[in-house]
């Protein structure tokens, strides 16, 4: 099956792109780790599949709507 066909099928089935699903899963993992561990953010980002901390920060804000520090203040 062609990659473009798989991509269209996935989009129809999941109502989002494969990349969007991966981002949601990675950020969900990061949120879980941020809540349950005291690991540094660099370790959380790496464990969530991000190689670059700046990319992690950008994706985190795009998905959650706030920075990690803002999130910690609201969850106290």
N, C-alpha and C positions, 0 to 999 in steps of 0.2 A: 504494500500500500504506500502511496506517495505521502511524503511528509505534509504537504499542503492539504491533502484529503484527511489525514489523521487530525490535523489542526482544526479544520472546519468541523469535523465530527465531534471532537472534544468540546469545541466552543458551543455547539448546539446542545450537547448532552449536559454540560456543566454550567452553561450560561456565563462562562468566563473563560479566558484563555488559559492555556497550560501554565504560562509564566505567572499569571495572577494567582492561580491555585498554589503554585510552589511558593510564591511570596507569602501568601496567607499562612501556609503550613510552617514556613520558617519563622515568621513573626510569632505565631502561636507557641512554637517551641521556645523562642526567646522569652516570651512573657512567662511561660511556665518556669524556666530556669531563673529568671530575675526574681520571681516570687519565692522559689523554693531553695535557692542557694545564695551564698555570699560571694560567688565567683565574680571576678572582675568582668567588666563589660566586654573586654577583648576576648575573654574565654567564652562568654555567652554567645557573642557574635560568631566566633569560630565554630562552636558546638551547634549553632543553628544554620551553618552552611555558608556564612559570609567570610570571605577572605580579606575584605577591606572594611575597616571600621567606619569610614565616611559613607560607604554605600549602605552599611547596616543602619547608621543613623538616619540617612535619607529615607530608606525604605520603612523604617520604624515609624517615623513621623507621618509618612504618607498613609500607612495602614492604621495606626492607632490614633493619629490626630494630635499627638502631643509628644514631647521629648521624654526620655527615660526619667529624668529628674522631676519633671512635672507629674509623671505617672506615680512616682514614689510618694510625692506629697499628697496626691489625691487618695492613695491607698492606705495611708496611715490612720 
